[in-house]
């Protein structure tokens, strides 16, 4: 139980341990975000599905709507050896990273799935585990068995700083919701994201054909 943990970051470690030890992961999510640079503001509604399975197999499907106008769908599928990216009617294949699934777990735990979509093109094996600096863990309120925690987040090499709040179920250590506020005063950038995990299931049956690439 959470009360037996010495510090709040122990809870995050338990969530990470449950996620890392799962043979399969299925996460259905929905995000709403806004970003402002100077006087220019962008709003996005983002939703999708993440599937992970042993042997470095993954499927990341997304739908996005920017400024209530630009709509797009995309998918990134890995069979463990090859990755196929499909977006706007175009398809591209490339070699899968050995850390493909580790990247998704890292993003899901620390930044969220909207962040995963934004940073995926930059994902490199040497950067996994070095992308974020977490500090100032705090114990939030509890309501009807739901726990919360807060922490500060910094992206390596970025002067901006973010504040994250997580809602999670201590029975199984499953993520339920996240909010993120990020600011880089030097570049006059502010970002706010609210993300809900409508489904967060570990070690469930996922058919192999969901990761098939012809």
Buried (B, 14 or more C-beta within 10 A) or exposed (E): EBEEBEEBBEBBEBBBEBBEEBEBBBBBBBBBBBBBEEEEEEBBBBBBBBBBBEEBBBBBBBBBBEEEEEEEEBBBBBBBEEBBBBEEEEEEEEEBBEBBBBBBBBBBBBBBBBBBBBBBEEBEEEBBEEBBEBEEBEBBEEEEEBBBBBBBBBBEEBEBBBBBBBBBBBEEBBBBBBBBBBBBEEEEBBBBBBBBBEEBBBEEEBEEEBBEEE
